[in-house]
Amino acid sequence: MSSVFRELLRKVGSGAHTSKSLTREEAATATRMMLLQEATPAQIGAFMISHRIKRPTPEELAGMLDAYDQFGSKLPAVDDGQPTVVLGCPYDGRDRTAPLTLLTALILVAANCRVVMHGGERMPTKYGLPLIDIWQGLGVHWHNLSLEEIQQIFEETGMGFMFLPERFPQAQGLVAYRDEIGKRPPFATIELMWNPYEGEATVVAGFVHPPTEAMIREAFTLRGTPSRFITVKGLEGSCDLPRDRTAIIGLGQMGSDQNFQFERLLLHPRDYNLTPIDVPLESFNQLIAEIRAVLQGQPTELMQSTLWNGGFYLWQCGQCSSLEAGMEQTQELLIGGQVRQQLETLSQVVRPRVSY
């Protein structure tokens, strides 16, 4: 048992009236001790549930990210002038709405942006459909890759994926506790914010509850990184903009005075002639078929959602002057086959590998 960790646990787990928040340095220490399993399983589980009940502060989230930066793998920077986007979605996946994030990533790559994604396998407590499974269903296998291989793929294609069990095994070692405590711990918020890329990038963090967005924004401000970020009240907490309601988006940018400026966007799908429908996730096979139909340029409901999301992200990456122009560009890239070509290239480069 770690006596040091016990004192940190006592601070956050002493109840509604006597618990105290950790400093940024203390939060980093506690996270490091959990990642390295220096705290006992009982201490780790107690910390996770206590911290969830107390709710983390921005200072604590900043410290937790400090520890993630110390141990998590990062893709080396590619300095070729292309904008890079890191898409942060909940690791426990989707079970109600069709995921659009992979289509968005392929559209961005087709428009000469670089994209970094990250995630794990099916994960508690939701055990929803994760990104890695959708990639595999499309013929792109991100398993059993070294960091050097991922870097080469990223340089050649503009697309990189950091698979948690292989690229950050210390964080993977904490996954089992989620099932045992039956709740998402604050580490689920850190996963939305984690940036596994060493270069300059726009980090996109999905969220569900408004207090989570406020914590994300303040934690990024405390750390001073990334210099630009986007928060999206997306489908099931993902980066995917909804169509059945107003899209609530936050834009954070480091100003010339070295202070963050924050802007709120409220985007109404009806203003862009979109019907208020979010495509349901019926089955895995149907989803893969619907994604392939979009890549063929077919006019489906998923295509409408793809135009909405592709247009927004192309606009925010500076590839066009407006959301409307971004939607037009997305349609051109899909109908012209450029997005489909990106997937075909990836499926040839990122082949199944046997782990020995």
Secondary structure, DSSP 8 states (H G I E B T S, - for coil): --HHHHHHHHHHTS-TTT-----HHHHHHHHHHHHTT-S-HHHHHHHHHHHHHH---HHHHHHHHHHHHHHS--B----SS--EEEEE--TT-BSSB---HHHHHHHHHHTT-EEEEEE-SS-TTT--B-HHHHHHHTT---SS--HHHHHHHHHHHSEEEEEHHHH-HHHHTTHHHHHHHTS--THHHHHHH---BSS--EEEEE-SSHHHHHHHHHHHHHHT-SSEEEEE--GGGSS---SSS-EEEEEEEE-TTS-EEEEEEEE-GGGGT--S---B---HHHHHHHHHHHHTT---HHHHHHHHHHHHHHHHTTSSSSHHHHHHHHHHHHHTTHHHHHHHHHHHHS------
